[in-house]
């Protein structure tokens, strides 16, 4: 379980998606301290298992289901990723409950200034949009954000200056594919009501 509050932006050192044990090698600092093989870490909002931990980098495995649902297959050496260690029982919950189970992807369609903030519009499928509500939560590349608007083709979020400066830059680039995790409560409510 995560909060969607990015601890650190890491750098991809190597990508070998055919290697199920070390598909991604990521360089980082404080966000990998104390991690052991078998521990979880959110990489762009995707819960992955640490397979190796060195002083300044970790290796994580990436399975085919993860590649089908996320943007991790598009990462390249030198790319940035948002990193977050799992929530501890005594931690503050600054974002919202994020499982690290990505529902699918979308694309940054537009980024526009809104005072000091940036309004980011994300295009995605109807299968994901059905769970997105104005003023609800969504995690984009592992960043907990509040939805500001929803249409039948896209939704928007606002990034305050602090968030803009402390996340991987992809969310601020039109055309960037983003991982989307909707609020789990919406899916449970739907299942209870429909079934």
N, C-alpha and C positions, 0 to 999 in steps of 0.2 A: 504494500500500500504506500502511496506517495501523496504529495500535496499539490504538485504542479508549481512549486516554487523552485526555480532553477538554482542549484548551488553553484554551478560553474559551467563555463563553456569549455569543452574539451576539443582536442584536435585529433582527427583520424590520421593514424600513422600508416596503417596498412589495411587493405581489404582483400580477403580471399574467401568468398562466400561458399566455395566448395569445401572449405575446412570447417566442419561442424563444431570443432572445439575452439577455434580461434578465428572466426570469420571476420571479426573486426579487432584491430589493435588501436586503442585510444590512449592518447597522452593527456594527463590531467594532474592536478595537484591535490587540494584538500578534499575534493569529492571522492577520491579513491582511497584516502587514508583509512586504514583499519579493515578494508575489505579483504575477505578471504575467498578462495575458490569455493563455489557453491552459494555465495551471497548474491543478492539481486542488486541491480542498478538500473535506473531508467535512463535510456539513451534515446533522445528525441521522443520521450514519452513512452517508449517501448520497454517493458520489463524484460531484462536479459540476465542471464546467469554468468557470473564471473568465473572464468576457467583458469585464469592465471593473473597474479598481481605482482608487478615489479615495483620499484621505487617511484617511477614516474609514469607508468602505463599499465593498462589492464588489457586482458584478452577476454572477449565474450563470444559465445556461440550464437549463431543465427540459424534457425531452422526454416524449412520451406514455407510453413504457414505464416511465419513472421514476414518473410519476403513478399508473400502474396498480399498481405494486409497493410504493409507499411512502406515508408519511403527509404528504408535502410538499404535496399538493393541499389539505390541511386547514389549512395555515398562514394566518395573518392578520397584518395590520400590527400591530406591537407585540408579537408573539409571540416567545418565546425559542427559540433553536436551539443545539445543541451543535456546536462547530467544532473541527476538527483539520486541520493541514497534513499533507502526506504525510511518511512516514518517510524520513529521510535515511540513506545507507549507514553513517554513523558514529554514528547515534543508538542510545540504549539502547532495548530493547524491553520496556517496562513492562507492557504488557497482553498481547495476542496478535495474530497476523497477521489484520488486518481488511482486506478488499478494498474495502469501500465499495459492494459489489454486494448490495443488500438482497434477501433471499429472499421477504419478504412482511411482513405486519403482524400484530400481536396487540393485545390490549387489557389495560390494567392492571385486573385484577379485584379486587385487594385489596392494601392496604398496612398492615402491622402492625408494631408495635415488637418488637424482639428485642434487649434490652439497649440499647446505644447505636445499634445498627444498625437498619435497616428491612428487613423481609422483604417482597418485592414478588412477587405472583403474577400471571402473565401467561397469559391464555387465547389460544389460537391454533389453527390448523387441524392435522389429522393429517399433512398434507403437510410441515409444518414440524416438528411434534413428533417425527417419525421420526428426525430428526437431533440431537435434544436428549438429552444423557445427564447423569446426576448427576455433578457435579464436572468436567464439561466446560466449554468456553468458549461464550459467546454474546455478540453485540454487540446492545444495545438502544439505539436512537436514537444509535448510535455509541459507546456506553459498553461497554468490555470488562468482562464480569461472569462470575462462576463460578456455575454452576447448582447449587442446593442440593437440589432435589427435582423429580421429574417424575411426572405421571400421564398418563392417556390423553386428558385434556382441557386440561391446563395445565402450567406449570412455574414454579418459584420461583427467585429470586436474592436475595442479601443486599447491601445498600448500606451501607458503613461511613460514619461521620459525615463524613469528608473528602469522599467521593464525593457525598454528599447536598448538601453545600455548594458544590460546584464543577461542577454540571451543571444543565441546564435543568430546571425543576421538574416537568415533565410526568410523569416516571417515578414521581413520588410522589403522583400524583393518580388515584384510581380513575376508570375510564372513558376515560382518555387512550389514543389509538391510538399504538402504538410500532412503529418499524421494527425488524425482526429480521434479523440476518445470522448464519447458523449457521456452525460451524467447517467450512471448505472440505475438510478431511481426511475428514470423514464422507461427503461427497458423492463424493469420489474412491474411497474404499474401497467404497462401495455400487456404483459403476459397475464397478469391477474384479471384484467378487464376483458381481454379477448378470449382467453381460454377458460 
